[in-house]
Amino acid sequence: MAEDLSKNTPEKEINASKALRSLIKKAGGFIPLQDYMAFCLSHPIHGYYSTQKPLGKNGDFITAPEISQIFGELIGLWFLDSWESKGCPSKIAFLELGPGRGLLLQDILKAMTLRPALLNALEIHLVEINPHLKQEQIAALKPHALLHHKSLEDALDAIGRTPTFCVANEFFDAFPLDQYIYKEGAWHKRYVTYDETKACFMFKDLIPENHFGNCAFPMKPEPGTIMETAPLVESLFRKLAAHLSKNGGASLIIDYGYDQFGYGDTIQALKKHKSIDIFKDIGQADLTAHVNFATLHRIARNASNLKVHLETQGDFLKGLGIDIRTQKLQQKAQDPKTKENLRKSTNRLIDPNQMGSLFKVLQLKA
């Protein structure tokens, strides 16, 4: 957990560490875990998503659209069906949150070519803060016109009253959250401090003032139990649900997470496809946490005019016919290796022991 500031440490990492330590000092010696994660992920100069090239084999992680084109094609057909069920409106805002390299939307639009009128109806909005990925999106999605936004709020303001299709694949897992640890008979909020003696960032646990009030938890915590809350995710999701409820449309939220209340530390740092200490490589590694789909599901159900359905990614894709689509592509394949790769990629998406059960799909329709 110690921070290495030796002569072999890259200058940009040293600068990020100095900036973070300065922030902690100005805050009185410690900052909430949520603020630490926000710095590491979205600081305009040192933040991971502001500066890095995270995706692909040469990046830090791979997402479903890079595993198989079938993933995006089936999602495109899901939106196509939603469009037809609403009477084929002549104008639709298509909003993608965290579009990565543009591969998912590329495959979605490919499927939509079955209905040229739908393509003509789309106004494409993308929420992206990474300048490198913006350029890749523009290149991947030519000749479509793209409207980029820095935040969900900015995008919804620009969309206004237009019915909206929204897809968010591995977006909400990348937002900061708070953690609480149960010890000495009370919940302690986790903060981050810098220990000058040990030369490392570390946790500092403090009891917040009546933070949970008289809340009753489904399970009695044991000493050392970790509980996570994601107020920023909940706030953003409420705005999206309210927008759909008011203006109409449909949305798919796809991410890894849990659909029932539970305790546990789910924060992880990823660099070059490997887990590392969350206090290492400040701004150079991806920090993520499991999405609380139980809470998102409840928020969506409380919004008026929304039909809500939550299921595993495996069940969702199988319901859309991923097995049949895979077989058809295998039949067209010219060599055994391509056929085997198709089988493996589909299996990775739907197998319960791989992405099939861990990843959930929250469907919203208005």
Protein Blocks (a to p, Z undefined) as FASTA:
>chain_A
ZZcfbfklcfklmmmmmmmmmmmmmnoopacfklmmmmmmmgmklgmklmmcfecjklmb
dcfklmpmklmmmmmmmmmmmmmmnopaabdcdddehjlnommmmmmmmmmmmmmmlmmm
pccddddfbfklmmmmmmmmpcbdcdddfbfklmmmmnmmaccddddehkllmpccdddd
deehiacdddddddfklopadddddddehklmmaccfbdcdehiacdddfklmmmmmmmm
mmmmmnopaddddddddfbdceddfbdcdeehiacdfkgoghiaccdddddfklmmmmmm
mpghiacddddfklmmmmnopmmmmmmmmmmpmbfklmmmmmmmmmmmmmmklmmmmpcc
ddddZZ
